[in-house]
């Protein structure tokens, strides 16, 4: 079984890669872009779930901060995931 940070990173990277390829397909008007966007959303679900769980398990955060991270994960999943991943790695180094 993979550790939670590893699962999070793999899911985030996979989702981001599929989103980039789907955007290329969309710009080039190639068929299959919608399928790739759907696959990106499905690949992104594990890191959204893991991110939200990690936010709510942290007892040091205020409820408003938890709510904002949750809304970010739900509506801006990839952008929030990248920001959260960078802050998560920074916290682990300290």
Secondary structure as GFF3:
##gff-version 3
##sequence-region A 1 94
A	DSSP	alpha_helix	4	27	.	.	.	ID=ss1
A	DSSP	alpha_helix	33	57	.	.	.	ID=ss2
A	DSSP	alpha_helix	63	75	.	.	.	ID=ss3
A	DSSP	alpha_helix	77	93	.	.	.	ID=ss4
###
